[in-house]
Amino acid sequence: MGDIVNTLQELNVADDNFVYLNYVDRASVWHITDDHVESALSETSTADILAGALATPGVTVLSRYDEDILVNIRDNGLLEDYDRDGDFEGYLAGVIREEAYELDLLSISVERHDHKRGTCEVASNIKVTAADLRGLDYPDAFVSGWEVAVQTAAGTLTLS
């Protein structure tokens, strides 16, 4: 059992409660170019981190809209070109980068520092049930890199 599972038990988080996972990465961009968002998507690791969560067997990953993300990707026909012998996690990361706007899985914002330079922030906000997290062989590896938050009787608690 991992530290995250022990913490969830200590906080009396029920199996059907959600564990919220948030990840943010940033890239310096030239916002005067038309491809600054695409550059940020390729330079940040947000799509890779999200793909890792999606490719984990036994975990249903929900979007901020309560949609099963992997089912949504499949329903949009974006898994049809996947070579079953390939790297599923890498394939998903590519799909997330290519279809970032269509899938609406990432929050993308640009802060302009001057008339050319800026920072593009790429974030992912997902949730999984505590039961799914408890069922993993390596739950701490699953949440590694993510900011983890749970609802408790005292309010939202961010775990570090």
Chimera marker file (.cmm) of the C-alpha trace (Angstrom):
<marker_set name="trace">
<marker id="1" x="0.000" y="0.000" z="0.000" r="1" g="1" b="0" radius="0.5"/>
<marker id="2" x="1.328" y="3.426" z="-0.893" r="1" g="1" b="0" radius="0.5"/>
<marker id="3" x="1.453" y="6.705" z="0.951" r="1" g="1" b="0" radius="0.5"/>
<marker id="4" x="-1.493" y="8.102" z="-1.004" r="1" g="1" b="0" radius="0.5"/>
<marker id="5" x="-3.671" y="5.125" z="-0.070" r="1" g="1" b="0" radius="0.5"/>
<marker id="6" x="-2.685" y="5.435" z="3.589" r="1" g="1" b="0" radius="0.5"/>
<marker id="7" x="-3.513" y="9.140" z="3.494" r="1" g="1" b="0" radius="0.5"/>
<marker id="8" x="-6.912" y="8.466" z="1.919" r="1" g="1" b="0" radius="0.5"/>
<marker id="9" x="-7.658" y="5.920" z="4.651" r="1" g="1" b="0" radius="0.5"/>
<marker id="10" x="-6.556" y="8.322" z="7.396" r="1" g="1" b="0" radius="0.5"/>
<marker id="11" x="-8.863" y="10.981" z="5.942" r="1" g="1" b="0" radius="0.5"/>
<marker id="12" x="-11.745" y="8.470" z="5.733" r="1" g="1" b="0" radius="0.5"/>
<marker id="13" x="-12.185" y="9.099" z="2.000" r="1" g="1" b="0" radius="0.5"/>
<marker id="14" x="-14.910" y="6.734" z="0.784" r="1" g="1" b="0" radius="0.5"/>
<marker id="15" x="-14.354" y="4.528" z="-2.259" r="1" g="1" b="0" radius="0.5"/>
<marker id="16" x="-16.878" y="6.487" z="-4.342" r="1" g="1" b="0" radius="0.5"/>
<marker id="17" x="-15.328" y="9.893" z="-3.531" r="1" g="1" b="0" radius="0.5"/>
<marker id="18" x="-13.179" y="11.586" z="-6.120" r="1" g="1" b="0" radius="0.5"/>
<marker id="19" x="-9.477" y="12.289" z="-5.955" r="1" g="1" b="0" radius="0.5"/>
<marker id="20" x="-8.704" y="15.389" z="-8.033" r="1" g="1" b="0" radius="0.5"/>
<marker id="21" x="-5.420" y="15.492" z="-9.950" r="1" g="1" b="0" radius="0.5"/>
<marker id="22" x="-4.035" y="18.741" z="-11.326" r="1" g="1" b="0" radius="0.5"/>
<marker id="23" x="-0.914" y="19.211" z="-13.411" r="1" g="1" b="0" radius="0.5"/>
<marker id="24" x="0.558" y="22.418" z="-14.840" r="1" g="1" b="0" radius="0.5"/>
<marker id="25" x="3.579" y="22.953" z="-17.067" r="1" g="1" b="0" radius="0.5"/>
<marker id="26" x="4.794" y="26.120" z="-18.766" r="1" g="1" b="0" radius="0.5"/>
<marker id="27" x="6.825" y="27.017" z="-21.819" r="1" g="1" b="0" radius="0.5"/>
<marker id="28" x="8.327" y="30.282" z="-22.970" r="1" g="1" b="0" radius="0.5"/>
<marker id="29" x="6.789" y="31.268" z="-26.297" r="1" g="1" b="0" radius="0.5"/>
<marker id="30" x="6.881" y="33.904" z="-28.996" r="1" g="1" b="0" radius="0.5"/>
<marker id="31" x="3.192" y="34.763" z="-28.962" r="1" g="1" b="0" radius="0.5"/>
<marker id="32" x="3.566" y="36.777" z="-32.169" r="1" g="1" b="0" radius="0.5"/>
<marker id="33" x="3.827" y="33.520" z="-34.131" r="1" g="1" b="0" radius="0.5"/>
<marker id="34" x="0.722" y="31.579" z="-35.106" r="1" g="1" b="0" radius="0.5"/>
<marker id="35" x="2.106" y="28.334" z="-33.710" r="1" g="1" b="0" radius="0.5"/>
<marker id="36" x="2.963" y="29.414" z="-30.157" r="1" g="1" b="0" radius="0.5"/>
<marker id="37" x="0.291" y="27.179" z="-28.582" r="1" g="1" b="0" radius="0.5"/>
<marker id="38" x="1.377" y="24.164" z="-30.638" r="1" g="1" b="0" radius="0.5"/>
<marker id="39" x="4.967" y="24.871" z="-29.586" r="1" g="1" b="0" radius="0.5"/>
<marker id="40" x="3.938" y="24.957" z="-25.944" r="1" g="1" b="0" radius="0.5"/>
<marker id="41" x="2.002" y="21.704" z="-26.321" r="1" g="1" b="0" radius="0.5"/>
<marker id="42" x="5.097" y="19.978" z="-27.682" r="1" g="1" b="0" radius="0.5"/>
<marker id="43" x="7.513" y="21.569" z="-25.184" r="1" g="1" b="0" radius="0.5"/>
<marker id="44" x="5.476" y="20.848" z="-22.056" r="1" g="1" b="0" radius="0.5"/>
<marker id="45" x="4.881" y="17.428" z="-20.547" r="1" g="1" b="0" radius="0.5"/>
<marker id="46" x="1.193" y="17.909" z="-19.760" r="1" g="1" b="0" radius="0.5"/>
<marker id="47" x="-0.038" y="15.700" z="-22.619" r="1" g="1" b="0" radius="0.5"/>
<marker id="48" x="2.446" y="12.980" z="-21.601" r="1" g="1" b="0" radius="0.5"/>
<marker id="49" x="1.369" y="13.057" z="-17.958" r="1" g="1" b="0" radius="0.5"/>
<marker id="50" x="-2.313" y="12.883" z="-18.935" r="1" g="1" b="0" radius="0.5"/>
<marker id="51" x="-1.642" y="10.057" z="-21.404" r="1" g="1" b="0" radius="0.5"/>
<marker id="52" x="0.120" y="8.113" z="-18.646" r="1" g="1" b="0" radius="0.5"/>
<marker id="53" x="-2.969" y="8.357" z="-16.464" r="1" g="1" b="0" radius="0.5"/>
<marker id="54" x="-5.255" y="7.365" z="-19.340" r="1" g="1" b="0" radius="0.5"/>
<marker id="55" x="-3.128" y="4.350" z="-20.276" r="1" g="1" b="0" radius="0.5"/>
<marker id="56" x="-3.213" y="2.926" z="-16.740" r="1" g="1" b="0" radius="0.5"/>
<marker id="57" x="-5.356" y="-0.230" z="-16.653" r="1" g="1" b="0" radius="0.5"/>
<marker id="58" x="-8.081" y="-0.338" z="-14.013" r="1" g="1" b="0" radius="0.5"/>
<marker id="59" x="-8.525" y="3.416" z="-13.665" r="1" g="1" b="0" radius="0.5"/>
<marker id="60" x="-11.386" y="5.405" z="-15.149" r="1" g="1" b="0" radius="0.5"/>
<marker id="61" x="-10.102" y="8.937" z="-15.684" r="1" g="1" b="0" radius="0.5"/>
<marker id="62" x="-12.801" y="11.597" z="-15.777" r="1" g="1" b="0" radius="0.5"/>
<marker id="63" x="-12.548" y="15.083" z="-17.220" r="1" g="1" b="0" radius="0.5"/>
<marker id="64" x="-13.650" y="18.255" z="-15.492" r="1" g="1" b="0" radius="0.5"/>
<marker id="65" x="-16.980" y="17.666" z="-17.290" r="1" g="1" b="0" radius="0.5"/>
<marker id="66" x="-17.382" y="14.195" z="-15.699" r="1" g="1" b="0" radius="0.5"/>
<marker id="67" x="-16.752" y="12.438" z="-19.030" r="1" g="1" b="0" radius="0.5"/>
<marker id="68" x="-14.724" y="9.250" z="-19.260" r="1" g="1" b="0" radius="0.5"/>
<marker id="69" x="-11.819" y="10.689" z="-21.257" r="1" g="1" b="0" radius="0.5"/>
<marker id="70" x="-10.700" y="7.465" z="-22.914" r="1" g="1" b="0" radius="0.5"/>
<marker id="71" x="-14.272" y="6.631" z="-24.008" r="1" g="1" b="0" radius="0.5"/>
<marker id="72" x="-14.609" y="10.168" z="-25.395" r="1" g="1" b="0" radius="0.5"/>
<marker id="73" x="-11.377" y="9.803" z="-27.383" r="1" g="1" b="0" radius="0.5"/>
<marker id="74" x="-12.558" y="6.428" z="-28.688" r="1" g="1" b="0" radius="0.5"/>
<marker id="75" x="-16.042" y="7.777" z="-29.557" r="1" g="1" b="0" radius="0.5"/>
<marker id="76" x="-14.409" y="10.574" z="-31.574" r="1" g="1" b="0" radius="0.5"/>
<marker id="77" x="-12.666" y="7.910" z="-33.689" r="1" g="1" b="0" radius="0.5"/>
<marker id="78" x="-9.214" y="8.976" z="-32.526" r="1" g="1" b="0" radius="0.5"/>
<marker id="79" x="-8.023" y="5.490" z="-31.586" r="1" g="1" b="0" radius="0.5"/>
<marker id="80" x="-8.771" y="3.877" z="-34.949" r="1" g="1" b="0" radius="0.5"/>
<marker id="81" x="-5.240" y="4.442" z="-36.293" r="1" g="1" b="0" radius="0.5"/>
<marker id="82" x="-3.534" y="2.978" z="-33.224" r="1" g="1" b="0" radius="0.5"/>
<marker id="83" x="-1.275" y="0.033" z="-34.044" r="1" g="1" b="0" radius="0.5"/>
<marker id="84" x="-2.152" y="-2.471" z="-31.328" r="1" g="1" b="0" radius="0.5"/>
<marker id="85" x="1.505" y="-3.470" z="-30.987" r="1" g="1" b="0" radius="0.5"/>
<marker id="86" x="2.643" y="0.129" z="-30.507" r="1" g="1" b="0" radius="0.5"/>
<marker id="87" x="3.211" y="2.426" z="-27.565" r="1" g="1" b="0" radius="0.5"/>
<marker id="88" x="-0.337" y="3.254" z="-26.423" r="1" g="1" b="0" radius="0.5"/>
<marker id="89" x="0.747" y="5.937" z="-23.964" r="1" g="1" b="0" radius="0.5"/>
<marker id="90" x="2.854" y="7.679" z="-26.615" r="1" g="1" b="0" radius="0.5"/>
<marker id="91" x="0.020" y="7.418" z="-29.135" r="1" g="1" b="0" radius="0.5"/>
<marker id="92" x="-2.412" y="8.987" z="-26.653" r="1" g="1" b="0" radius="0.5"/>
<marker id="93" x="0.008" y="11.848" z="-25.926" r="1" g="1" b="0" radius="0.5"/>
<marker id="94" x="0.183" y="12.573" z="-29.656" r="1" g="1" b="0" radius="0.5"/>
<marker id="95" x="-3.609" y="12.515" z="-29.979" r="1" g="1" b="0" radius="0.5"/>
<marker id="96" x="-3.970" y="14.870" z="-27.012" r="1" g="1" b="0" radius="0.5"/>
<marker id="97" x="-1.473" y="17.310" z="-28.533" r="1" g="1" b="0" radius="0.5"/>
<marker id="98" x="-3.021" y="17.155" z="-32.023" r="1" g="1" b="0" radius="0.5"/>
<marker id="99" x="-6.627" y="17.381" z="-30.840" r="1" g="1" b="0" radius="0.5"/>
<marker id="100" x="-6.137" y="19.695" z="-27.844" r="1" g="1" b="0" radius="0.5"/>
<marker id="101" x="-8.897" y="22.086" z="-28.875" r="1" g="1" b="0" radius="0.5"/>
<marker id="102" x="-11.315" y="19.462" z="-30.177" r="1" g="1" b="0" radius="0.5"/>
<marker id="103" x="-11.076" y="17.278" z="-27.062" r="1" g="1" b="0" radius="0.5"/>
<marker id="104" x="-10.982" y="20.206" z="-24.607" r="1" g="1" b="0" radius="0.5"/>
<marker id="105" x="-8.870" y="18.199" z="-22.161" r="1" g="1" b="0" radius="0.5"/>
<marker id="106" x="-6.218" y="20.811" z="-21.491" r="1" g="1" b="0" radius="0.5"/>
<marker id="107" x="-6.487" y="24.339" z="-20.183" r="1" g="1" b="0" radius="0.5"/>
<marker id="108" x="-4.221" y="26.595" z="-22.197" r="1" g="1" b="0" radius="0.5"/>
<marker id="109" x="-3.441" y="30.187" z="-21.302" r="1" g="1" b="0" radius="0.5"/>
<marker id="110" x="-0.862" y="32.670" z="-22.533" r="1" g="1" b="0" radius="0.5"/>
<marker id="111" x="0.660" y="35.421" z="-20.432" r="1" g="1" b="0" radius="0.5"/>
<marker id="112" x="2.188" y="38.151" z="-22.578" r="1" g="1" b="0" radius="0.5"/>
<marker id="113" x="5.345" y="39.681" z="-21.138" r="1" g="1" b="0" radius="0.5"/>
<marker id="114" x="5.851" y="42.192" z="-23.937" r="1" g="1" b="0" radius="0.5"/>
<marker id="115" x="4.855" y="42.576" z="-27.577" r="1" g="1" b="0" radius="0.5"/>
<marker id="116" x="6.553" y="39.270" z="-28.603" r="1" g="1" b="0" radius="0.5"/>
<marker id="117" x="7.461" y="37.094" z="-25.647" r="1" g="1" b="0" radius="0.5"/>
<marker id="118" x="5.280" y="35.280" z="-23.195" r="1" g="1" b="0" radius="0.5"/>
<marker id="119" x="4.606" y="32.148" z="-21.226" r="1" g="1" b="0" radius="0.5"/>
<marker id="120" x="2.090" y="29.521" z="-22.239" r="1" g="1" b="0" radius="0.5"/>
<marker id="121" x="0.633" y="27.456" z="-19.415" r="1" g="1" b="0" radius="0.5"/>
<marker id="122" x="-0.765" y="24.031" z="-20.251" r="1" g="1" b="0" radius="0.5"/>
<marker id="123" x="-2.782" y="22.370" z="-17.484" r="1" g="1" b="0" radius="0.5"/>
<marker id="124" x="-4.730" y="19.168" z="-17.011" r="1" g="1" b="0" radius="0.5"/>
<marker id="125" x="-7.414" y="18.684" z="-14.369" r="1" g="1" b="0" radius="0.5"/>
<marker id="126" x="-8.816" y="15.186" z="-13.973" r="1" g="1" b="0" radius="0.5"/>
<marker id="127" x="-10.406" y="13.055" z="-11.325" r="1" g="1" b="0" radius="0.5"/>
<marker id="128" x="-10.492" y="9.386" z="-10.395" r="1" g="1" b="0" radius="0.5"/>
<marker id="129" x="-12.367" y="7.522" z="-7.705" r="1" g="1" b="0" radius="0.5"/>
<marker id="130" x="-10.610" y="6.650" z="-4.491" r="1" g="1" b="0" radius="0.5"/>
<marker id="131" x="-11.515" y="2.989" z="-5.153" r="1" g="1" b="0" radius="0.5"/>
<marker id="132" x="-9.697" y="3.004" z="-8.497" r="1" g="1" b="0" radius="0.5"/>
<marker id="133" x="-6.646" y="4.563" z="-6.870" r="1" g="1" b="0" radius="0.5"/>
<marker id="134" x="-6.699" y="2.028" z="-4.033" r="1" g="1" b="0" radius="0.5"/>
<marker id="135" x="-6.936" y="-0.804" z="-6.568" r="1" g="1" b="0" radius="0.5"/>
<marker id="136" x="-3.635" y="0.053" z="-8.250" r="1" g="1" b="0" radius="0.5"/>
<marker id="137" x="-0.466" y="-1.899" z="-7.529" r="1" g="1" b="0" radius="0.5"/>
<marker id="138" x="1.544" y="1.343" z="-7.472" r="1" g="1" b="0" radius="0.5"/>
<marker id="139" x="-0.816" y="4.205" z="-6.593" r="1" g="1" b="0" radius="0.5"/>
<marker id="140" x="2.027" y="6.549" z="-5.644" r="1" g="1" b="0" radius="0.5"/>
<marker id="141" x="3.540" y="6.174" z="-9.114" r="1" g="1" b="0" radius="0.5"/>
<marker id="142" x="0.140" y="6.998" z="-10.646" r="1" g="1" b="0" radius="0.5"/>
<marker id="143" x="-0.155" y="10.313" z="-8.756" r="1" g="1" b="0" radius="0.5"/>
<marker id="144" x="3.526" y="11.190" z="-9.113" r="1" g="1" b="0" radius="0.5"/>
<marker id="145" x="3.905" y="14.669" z="-10.576" r="1" g="1" b="0" radius="0.5"/>
<marker id="146" x="0.255" y="15.567" z="-10.017" r="1" g="1" b="0" radius="0.5"/>
<marker id="147" x="-1.094" y="17.903" z="-7.360" r="1" g="1" b="0" radius="0.5"/>
<marker id="148" x="-3.580" y="15.742" z="-5.454" r="1" g="1" b="0" radius="0.5"/>
<marker id="149" x="-6.686" y="17.127" z="-3.768" r="1" g="1" b="0" radius="0.5"/>
<marker id="150" x="-9.592" y="15.480" z="-1.944" r="1" g="1" b="0" radius="0.5"/>
<marker id="151" x="-12.816" y="16.751" z="-0.467" r="1" g="1" b="0" radius="0.5"/>
<marker id="152" x="-13.034" y="16.270" z="3.279" r="1" g="1" b="0" radius="0.5"/>
<marker id="153" x="-15.555" y="17.362" z="5.905" r="1" g="1" b="0" radius="0.5"/>
<marker id="154" x="-13.277" y="20.340" z="6.592" r="1" g="1" b="0" radius="0.5"/>
<marker id="155" x="-13.049" y="21.358" z="2.922" r="1" g="1" b="0" radius="0.5"/>
<marker id="156" x="-10.704" y="20.630" z="0.037" r="1" g="1" b="0" radius="0.5"/>
<marker id="157" x="-7.367" y="19.270" z="1.174" r="1" g="1" b="0" radius="0.5"/>
<marker id="158" x="-4.334" y="19.393" z="-1.130" r="1" g="1" b="0" radius="0.5"/>
<marker id="159" x="-1.881" y="16.569" z="-0.515" r="1" g="1" b="0" radius="0.5"/>
<marker id="160" x="1.813" y="16.874" z="-1.151" r="1" g="1" b="0" radius="0.5"/>
<link id1="1" id2="2" r="1" g="1" b="0" radius="0.2"/>
<link id1="2" id2="3" r="1" g="1" b="0" radius="0.2"/>
<link id1="3" id2="4" r="1" g="1" b="0" radius="0.2"/>
<link id1="4" id2="5" r="1" g="1" b="0" radius="0.2"/>
<link id1="5" id2="6" r="1" g="1" b="0" radius="0.2"/>
<link id1="6" id2="7" r="1" g="1" b="0" radius="0.2"/>
<link id1="7" id2="8" r="1" g="1" b="0" radius="0.2"/>
<link id1="8" id2="9" r="1" g="1" b="0" radius="0.2"/>
<link id1="9" id2="10" r="1" g="1" b="0" radius="0.2"/>
<link id1="10" id2="11" r="1" g="1" b="0" radius="0.2"/>
<link id1="11" id2="12" r="1" g="1" b="0" radius="0.2"/>
<link id1="12" id2="13" r="1" g="1" b="0" radius="0.2"/>
<link id1="13" id2="14" r="1" g="1" b="0" radius="0.2"/>
<link id1="14" id2="15" r="1" g="1" b="0" radius="0.2"/>
<link id1="15" id2="16" r="1" g="1" b="0" radius="0.2"/>
<link id1="16" id2="17" r="1" g="1" b="0" radius="0.2"/>
<link id1="17" id2="18" r="1" g="1" b="0" radius="0.2"/>
<link id1="18" id2="19" r="1" g="1" b="0" radius="0.2"/>
<link id1="19" id2="20" r="1" g="1" b="0" radius="0.2"/>
<link id1="20" id2="21" r="1" g="1" b="0" radius="0.2"/>
<link id1="21" id2="22" r="1" g="1" b="0" radius="0.2"/>
<link id1="22" id2="23" r="1" g="1" b="0" radius="0.2"/>
<link id1="23" id2="24" r="1" g="1" b="0" radius="0.2"/>
<link id1="24" id2="25" r="1" g="1" b="0" radius="0.2"/>
<link id1="25" id2="26" r="1" g="1" b="0" radius="0.2"/>
<link id1="26" id2="27" r="1" g="1" b="0" radius="0.2"/>
<link id1="27" id2="28" r="1" g="1" b="0" radius="0.2"/>
<link id1="28" id2="29" r="1" g="1" b="0" radius="0.2"/>
<link id1="29" id2="30" r="1" g="1" b="0" radius="0.2"/>
<link id1="30" id2="31" r="1" g="1" b="0" radius="0.2"/>
<link id1="31" id2="32" r="1" g="1" b="0" radius="0.2"/>
<link id1="32" id2="33" r="1" g="1" b="0" radius="0.2"/>
<link id1="33" id2="34" r="1" g="1" b="0" radius="0.2"/>
<link id1="34" id2="35" r="1" g="1" b="0" radius="0.2"/>
<link id1="35" id2="36" r="1" g="1" b="0" radius="0.2"/>
<link id1="36" id2="37" r="1" g="1" b="0" radius="0.2"/>
<link id1="37" id2="38" r="1" g="1" b="0" radius="0.2"/>
<link id1="38" id2="39" r="1" g="1" b="0" radius="0.2"/>
<link id1="39" id2="40" r="1" g="1" b="0" radius="0.2"/>
<link id1="40" id2="41" r="1" g="1" b="0" radius="0.2"/>
<link id1="41" id2="42" r="1" g="1" b="0" radius="0.2"/>
<link id1="42" id2="43" r="1" g="1" b="0" radius="0.2"/>
<link id1="43" id2="44" r="1" g="1" b="0" radius="0.2"/>
<link id1="44" id2="45" r="1" g="1" b="0" radius="0.2"/>
<link id1="45" id2="46" r="1" g="1" b="0" radius="0.2"/>
<link id1="46" id2="47" r="1" g="1" b="0" radius="0.2"/>
<link id1="47" id2="48" r="1" g="1" b="0" radius="0.2"/>
<link id1="48" id2="49" r="1" g="1" b="0" radius="0.2"/>
<link id1="49" id2="50" r="1" g="1" b="0" radius="0.2"/>
<link id1="50" id2="51" r="1" g="1" b="0" radius="0.2"/>
<link id1="51" id2="52" r="1" g="1" b="0" radius="0.2"/>
<link id1="52" id2="53" r="1" g="1" b="0" radius="0.2"/>
<link id1="53" id2="54" r="1" g="1" b="0" radius="0.2"/>
<link id1="54" id2="55" r="1" g="1" b="0" radius="0.2"/>
<link id1="55" id2="56" r="1" g="1" b="0" radius="0.2"/>
<link id1="56" id2="57" r="1" g="1" b="0" radius="0.2"/>
<link id1="57" id2="58" r="1" g="1" b="0" radius="0.2"/>
<link id1="58" id2="59" r="1" g="1" b="0" radius="0.2"/>
<link id1="59" id2="60" r="1" g="1" b="0" radius="0.2"/>
<link id1="60" id2="61" r="1" g="1" b="0" radius="0.2"/>
<link id1="61" id2="62" r="1" g="1" b="0" radius="0.2"/>
<link id1="62" id2="63" r="1" g="1" b="0" radius="0.2"/>
<link id1="63" id2="64" r="1" g="1" b="0" radius="0.2"/>
<link id1="64" id2="65" r="1" g="1" b="0" radius="0.2"/>
<link id1="65" id2="66" r="1" g="1" b="0" radius="0.2"/>
<link id1="66" id2="67" r="1" g="1" b="0" radius="0.2"/>
<link id1="67" id2="68" r="1" g="1" b="0" radius="0.2"/>
<link id1="68" id2="69" r="1" g="1" b="0" radius="0.2"/>
<link id1="69" id2="70" r="1" g="1" b="0" radius="0.2"/>
<link id1="70" id2="71" r="1" g="1" b="0" radius="0.2"/>
<link id1="71" id2="72" r="1" g="1" b="0" radius="0.2"/>
<link id1="72" id2="73" r="1" g="1" b="0" radius="0.2"/>
<link id1="73" id2="74" r="1" g="1" b="0" radius="0.2"/>
<link id1="74" id2="75" r="1" g="1" b="0" radius="0.2"/>
<link id1="75" id2="76" r="1" g="1" b="0" radius="0.2"/>
<link id1="76" id2="77" r="1" g="1" b="0" radius="0.2"/>
<link id1="77" id2="78" r="1" g="1" b="0" radius="0.2"/>
<link id1="78" id2="79" r="1" g="1" b="0" radius="0.2"/>
<link id1="79" id2="80" r="1" g="1" b="0" radius="0.2"/>
<link id1="80" id2="81" r="1" g="1" b="0" radius="0.2"/>
<link id1="81" id2="82" r="1" g="1" b="0" radius="0.2"/>
<link id1="82" id2="83" r="1" g="1" b="0" radius="0.2"/>
<link id1="83" id2="84" r="1" g="1" b="0" radius="0.2"/>
<link id1="84" id2="85" r="1" g="1" b="0" radius="0.2"/>
<link id1="85" id2="86" r="1" g="1" b="0" radius="0.2"/>
<link id1="86" id2="87" r="1" g="1" b="0" radius="0.2"/>
<link id1="87" id2="88" r="1" g="1" b="0" radius="0.2"/>
<link id1="88" id2="89" r="1" g="1" b="0" radius="0.2"/>
<link id1="89" id2="90" r="1" g="1" b="0" radius="0.2"/>
<link id1="90" id2="91" r="1" g="1" b="0" radius="0.2"/>
<link id1="91" id2="92" r="1" g="1" b="0" radius="0.2"/>
<link id1="92" id2="93" r="1" g="1" b="0" radius="0.2"/>
<link id1="93" id2="94" r="1" g="1" b="0" radius="0.2"/>
<link id1="94" id2="95" r="1" g="1" b="0" radius="0.2"/>
<link id1="95" id2="96" r="1" g="1" b="0" radius="0.2"/>
<link id1="96" id2="97" r="1" g="1" b="0" radius="0.2"/>
<link id1="97" id2="98" r="1" g="1" b="0" radius="0.2"/>
<link id1="98" id2="99" r="1" g="1" b="0" radius="0.2"/>
<link id1="99" id2="100" r="1" g="1" b="0" radius="0.2"/>
<link id1="100" id2="101" r="1" g="1" b="0" radius="0.2"/>
<link id1="101" id2="102" r="1" g="1" b="0" radius="0.2"/>
<link id1="102" id2="103" r="1" g="1" b="0" radius="0.2"/>
<link id1="103" id2="104" r="1" g="1" b="0" radius="0.2"/>
<link id1="104" id2="105" r="1" g="1" b="0" radius="0.2"/>
<link id1="105" id2="106" r="1" g="1" b="0" radius="0.2"/>
<link id1="106" id2="107" r="1" g="1" b="0" radius="0.2"/>
<link id1="107" id2="108" r="1" g="1" b="0" radius="0.2"/>
<link id1="108" id2="109" r="1" g="1" b="0" radius="0.2"/>
<link id1="109" id2="110" r="1" g="1" b="0" radius="0.2"/>
<link id1="110" id2="111" r="1" g="1" b="0" radius="0.2"/>
<link id1="111" id2="112" r="1" g="1" b="0" radius="0.2"/>
<link id1="112" id2="113" r="1" g="1" b="0" radius="0.2"/>
<link id1="113" id2="114" r="1" g="1" b="0" radius="0.2"/>
<link id1="114" id2="115" r="1" g="1" b="0" radius="0.2"/>
<link id1="115" id2="116" r="1" g="1" b="0" radius="0.2"/>
<link id1="116" id2="117" r="1" g="1" b="0" radius="0.2"/>
<link id1="117" id2="118" r="1" g="1" b="0" radius="0.2"/>
<link id1="118" id2="119" r="1" g="1" b="0" radius="0.2"/>
<link id1="119" id2="120" r="1" g="1" b="0" radius="0.2"/>
<link id1="120" id2="121" r="1" g="1" b="0" radius="0.2"/>
<link id1="121" id2="122" r="1" g="1" b="0" radius="0.2"/>
<link id1="122" id2="123" r="1" g="1" b="0" radius="0.2"/>
<link id1="123" id2="124" r="1" g="1" b="0" radius="0.2"/>
<link id1="124" id2="125" r="1" g="1" b="0" radius="0.2"/>
<link id1="125" id2="126" r="1" g="1" b="0" radius="0.2"/>
<link id1="126" id2="127" r="1" g="1" b="0" radius="0.2"/>
<link id1="127" id2="128" r="1" g="1" b="0" radius="0.2"/>
<link id1="128" id2="129" r="1" g="1" b="0" radius="0.2"/>
<link id1="129" id2="130" r="1" g="1" b="0" radius="0.2"/>
<link id1="130" id2="131" r="1" g="1" b="0" radius="0.2"/>
<link id1="131" id2="132" r="1" g="1" b="0" radius="0.2"/>
<link id1="132" id2="133" r="1" g="1" b="0" radius="0.2"/>
<link id1="133" id2="134" r="1" g="1" b="0" radius="0.2"/>
<link id1="134" id2="135" r="1" g="1" b="0" radius="0.2"/>
<link id1="135" id2="136" r="1" g="1" b="0" radius="0.2"/>
<link id1="136" id2="137" r="1" g="1" b="0" radius="0.2"/>
<link id1="137" id2="138" r="1" g="1" b="0" radius="0.2"/>
<link id1="138" id2="139" r="1" g="1" b="0" radius="0.2"/>
<link id1="139" id2="140" r="1" g="1" b="0" radius="0.2"/>
<link id1="140" id2="141" r="1" g="1" b="0" radius="0.2"/>
<link id1="141" id2="142" r="1" g="1" b="0" radius="0.2"/>
<link id1="142" id2="143" r="1" g="1" b="0" radius="0.2"/>
<link id1="143" id2="144" r="1" g="1" b="0" radius="0.2"/>
<link id1="144" id2="145" r="1" g="1" b="0" radius="0.2"/>
<link id1="145" id2="146" r="1" g="1" b="0" radius="0.2"/>
<link id1="146" id2="147" r="1" g="1" b="0" radius="0.2"/>
<link id1="147" id2="148" r="1" g="1" b="0" radius="0.2"/>
<link id1="148" id2="149" r="1" g="1" b="0" radius="0.2"/>
<link id1="149" id2="150" r="1" g="1" b="0" radius="0.2"/>
<link id1="150" id2="151" r="1" g="1" b="0" radius="0.2"/>
<link id1="151" id2="152" r="1" g="1" b="0" radius="0.2"/>
<link id1="152" id2="153" r="1" g="1" b="0" radius="0.2"/>
<link id1="153" id2="154" r="1" g="1" b="0" radius="0.2"/>
<link id1="154" id2="155" r="1" g="1" b="0" radius="0.2"/>
<link id1="155" id2="156" r="1" g="1" b="0" radius="0.2"/>
<link id1="156" id2="157" r="1" g="1" b="0" radius="0.2"/>
<link id1="157" id2="158" r="1" g="1" b="0" radius="0.2"/>
<link id1="158" id2="159" r="1" g="1" b="0" radius="0.2"/>
<link id1="159" id2="160" r="1" g="1" b="0" radius="0.2"/>
</marker_set>
